[in-house]
C-alpha cells in the first residue's frame, strides 16, 4: 500500500490506523488478507474522488484518457497472456521462459505499449497528480522485467499487469463507472 500511495511505510500504517479507528477501513486476516474499505469507507472514498475530479475541472480529460486506456488494454492483456502461455504446435502451453527469443519478442511488445502507457499516465497526472505514481510504478516493473525478474511482467503484486489493473480500477472509480452488463455504466 505504501508503494501504491507514494507514502512511507510508517505514514501508511499511521493513516490506516486512523482510518480504521474511523470505521473506514478494516484489516482482513484471511488467507489473502489485507486492508479493505468498509461500506462507509467506500462511500467516503467515492465522494472524495468526485470532489477532487470536479474541483480540478478535469472530468472530460480523464474520460478521454480512460478511452485511450481502453484502446491499449486488449494489447496489454494479450502481452500478459503471451508471457504466461505460448503455443507449442497448436497446443497452448505454460511458458517456461526457456525460449529467450520468444520472451524477448513479448518484452519488445511490452516496451512499445509502455511508451503509450507513459504518455497516458503523464496526461492523467496533468489532470490529477495522483495518477503520476502509476507511470513510476509501471517503469519500475518494466525495469525489473528487463533486469531478468520475469515475475514483474504478470506474476507479482507489483508486476506491470497488477499496476495496470490498479490504474484501470482507479480510472473507473474516478469517473464513477462500474463494470456491468458488458458495458461501462455510470454508478451515480
Secondary structure, 3 states (H helix, E strand, C coil): CHHHHCCCHHHHHHHHHHHHHCCCEEEECCCCCEEEECHHHHHHHHHHHHHHHHHHCCHHHHHHHHHHHHHHHHHHHHHHHHHHEEEECCEEEECCCCCHHHHHHHHHHHHHHHHHHHHHHHHHHHHCHHHHHHHHHHHHHHHHHHCCCCHHHHCCCCCHHHHHHHHHHHHHHHHCEEEECCEEEECC
